[in-house]
Amino acid sequence: MASEYDVEFVERTDREARFLVRGITPAFANGIRRAMIADVPTFSVDEIRVVENSSVMFDEQIGLRLGLVPLTTPADEFEIGETVTLALDVEGPSREETTETVTAYSGDIVSSDPMVEPADENIPIIDLKAGQRLEVEADAVLDRGREHAKHQGGVAVGYRHLQHVNVVGDKGEFADDEPHILRGVIEEDGELVATDEFDHDLSTRYPGKELEVEDVQNAFVFHVETDGSLSVEDLVLRAVDTLHDRADELRESVQL
């Protein structure tokens, strides 16, 4: 990807990033966005087997909550449809304890494969009172977001045109000094500046100036946030790989 397109990060953490890609068309930018949402597989709980549930929640509610726990998904280690077994066994407080409840967290889930485990340990699942117990086994399956939203590793994926601000002159003496709101990233003297650095208001960045804002052609700023099942880098690279794979399939089909 980096050898074919010009890519520059504006902000970057393991789970969230903004980056600029130059030299792509709007259709390809949207294809990347859709692939990140629908085509990159992740693990998610699909079926549960309840051994004991004396909590106040129905089995179906427990299954729903477990299905919403993001699970780490290593690259190229599993095939679509493969499963990993998870287990959760938590009891309420004993009569000797002073606490009224014990909270079962995602960190209490035990996986049969250390490569697939909860991405966060502090997601609450249920509160158990004295005498209550929850013991379940679950099958986590690898599948794509287009099959079910729980398999979408990208929880927030979007893009905007990179924008360039031109100063065309000074405002008139009696011109209204109204806010000029712009959200995204602007290019300023070759530097990328996120608009939240100046509270999205160009009038504070260029006080007293008359401005024109234009889109930079074939340059898009992506804002990507994952649920922790995979990193931003893995999500983006795998999404682009799926586009290449589909293009190869189409080429082979046409040649036949």
N, C-alpha and C positions, 0 to 999 in steps of 0.2 A: 504493500500500500504506500509506504513512505517513498519508494523509488519512483512511483508513477505520479503521485500527487504531492503537492506542497501542504504539509500538515504542521500546525503550530498550536501549542497549548496556551490557553489564556489562564486557566486555573486547573489544578489537578490534585485530587486525592484518590485513595483506593476505590471509593464508591461513587465519587461525583467528579465530573470534569466538564470544562468548556474548552473546545478546541476549534480552530479554524482550518477548513479544508479549501484549498484553491484548485481551480482547474476541473471542476465537476459540474455537470448540468443539474438543473432543478430536478429532473426525473431521477437521476442517479442519487442525489441527496435524499429524495423521498424514499427511494429503494433501500438505502442504508437504514433509514429510520424504521421502515416497516420490517426489515430483516431483524433489527435489534429487538423488536417487540414480538414478532411472530415466529422467527425461524431458528433462534438460538436455543437449544434444549437445556432444561434445568431439571433437577430432581424436585419432586413434591409428593407429599403423602397422598396415596390414591385409595387405599383400603385399610381398614383397621379391624382388629379382632379384640373384642373386649373380654378380658379375663374376669375383672371385677370393677364395678362402678357403683359405689354407694354414695356418690356425690349428689349434688342437687341438679346436675346437668344431665340431659339426655345423651345417649351415645352419639346421636347425630351431631349434637353441638360440639362434643369433644372432637369428633372427626373433622368438623369444619375448622376448629381452632388449630388442630395439628396440621391441616392442609395449608394454613396461612403462614406456617413457620418456614422461612427461607432456609434451604439446605445447600451447603457448598457443593459445587459441581466441577470436578476436575476435567480438564480438557483431554479429549481423545482416550479416555479410560473406559468408557461404557458406550454401548450401542442403544439406540432408541428402543424403548420397551423393557430394558433391563431394570431389575428392582434391587433394592437394598432394604433389609429389615431393620426397623427401629423398635425400641421398647421404652416404656415409661411406667414406673412403679413408684408411687408416692402415697404416703399415709398422712392422715391428720395428726395433730399433736396428741401426745399421751396425756393422761389425767394429771401427771406430775408436772407437766410443762405449764408455764404461766401464759404462753401465747394462746389466743383463741383459735387461730387458724394457721395452717401451713400452706404456702403458695407453691404450686408446681410450676416451674419455669422450663423454658425450652432447653436450658442447660442440664436439666434432669433427664433428657432424652439420651438413650444409649444406642449407638449405631453398630451394626455388624461389620461395617467397613469404615475405618478411620478417615477415609477420603471424603465421605459423605456424612456430614454432621450439621447441626444447627449453626447458621451463620452468626447468630446472636444468642447469647446465653441468658439474657434477662427478659425474654418475652414471656409475660404471665399467661398461663393456660387456665388454671382454676385454683380457687381457694378451698381447702379441705378443713373441715372441723373435726373435733375429736370423734373417733369411731368411723370416720369416712376414709375410703381408700379408692385409688384409681390405678388400675393395672391394665395396660393395653399393649398390644403389638401392632405394628403398622408396616405396610409395604410402601416404600417410596419408589416411584417409577420415573424414569427419564423420558420426558416428552417435550413438545414444543408449545409455545404460547398460542399458536393458531388452533391448537386442540383444546386448551383451557387456559384461562387467564392466570391461574396459579403457577403456571410454568413460565411466566414472563419475568425474565431476570431484570429487564429494564423497566423500572417502575415509573420513570419520568424521562421521556426521550423526545426531543424536539430540535428544531433548527430555525435560524433566521439568516437572512442576507447579512453579510458584513456591510456596514454603512460608512460612507465617507462624508465628512462635514466640511462644507466650503464656506468661508467667510466672504460675503459679497460686498460688505461695507458696514458703515456705522448706522445704527438706528437713528431715526429722526428725533429731534429734540422733544417732541410731544408724543412719540410712539408709546403704545401701551407696553408696559414691562411685565408681560404675562409669562408664566412658565412655558417652556418648550420641552415637553416630555418625550423622551426617546428611550426605549428599552432594548438592550442587547449589547453589542460591541461595536465601537467605532474605530476607524483607522485614522491616526493623527500623526502626521510627519513620520510615517513608516512604523509607528508603534501602535499596538493594540491596547485599547482602553475600555474596560467594562463600564457601562453606564451607571452601575450602582456605586462607582467610586465618587460620582458627583450627584448622587441621589436622583439619577435619571433626568435631570433638568439641565438642558444645554444652556439655558440663560445664566446659570451659575458658572458654567465652564467658560462661556464667552459673553461676559456681561457687556451690554450695550452694542452688540454686534447683530447685523442682519445675516441670517444663515440660510443655506440651502443644504438639504440632506439628500444624498443619492445612494442607491444600492450599488455595491461593487459587483460587477457581473461575474457569475460562476465562482463566487466565493461565499461560503456558508459557515456560520458558527453553530456548532452542535452543542447542546446542553444535555448531558447524559447522567442519570443517576440510577444505580443498581440497588437491589435489595440485599446485596452481600453474597448471593449465591455464586457470583463471579465478579471479578474486578472490571472496571470500566474498560481497561485495555483488552481483556479477554472478550468482553461483550462486543466491542467494536470490531476487532479482528475476526472473530467468528462470524459476525454478521456479513462482513465483506467476503469471507470465504464462501458462505452459502450463496451469495450472488454469483461468484465465479463458477461454483459448481452447477448452478441452474443454467448459466450461460453455456457451459460446456455441454450439458444435456441437450439444450436446444440446438446447438451447433451439430451435434451428432444426429439428432432426429431429422434435421433439415437435410443433412448429407445423405441420409438413407432414402 
